[in-house]
Amino acid sequence: MKVLIVCLGNICRSPMGEGALRARLDEARVSRRIEVDSAGTGDWHAGDPPDPRAIRCARGHGVDISGLRARQVRDEDFDHFDWLLCADVNNLRDLQRLAPSAQRDKVALWLPWAGVDARDEIPDPYTGGSKDFEDVWQLVDTAARQTVARLTRG
């Protein structure tokens, strides 16, 4: 199983989500069976590390995302990944527009897909402060836990 977590610039939400999901997969001892990556719909930050606030927040939860580098979603991602899970509706629309018609059903909003009932979207913390990043962490960590449960159900 291969999962791509997608946000706008791939420096805040999706790397935090990738880090949380990797940590939860390791915890469940299934990380060898499930590949995780992240990407952005835009290319402004391609090659950059995650936002320092995202790195700090993840580190505060015992997860190191400092080695990740931003990249833009590529055409081949639609073939490679089983699921392309989006942080918000704008990301979802962008990917649905880019996806070949036969692969649009692989594209979903991450929170509802994972069964997180609290909300549909992960808000972008980029213009906010540490509390906004912490709120995002709580959402992506919940989504990560529920993603592991969904992917490992017999």
Buried (B, 14 or more C-beta within 10 A) or exposed (E): EEBBBBBBBBBBBBBBBBBBBBBBBEEBEBBEEBBBBBBBBBBEBBEBBBBEBBBBBBEEBEBEBBEBBBBBBEEEBBEEBEBBBBBBEBBBEBBBEBBEEEBBEBBBBBBBBBEBEEEEBBBBBBEBEEEBBBBBBEBBBBBBBBBBEEBBEE
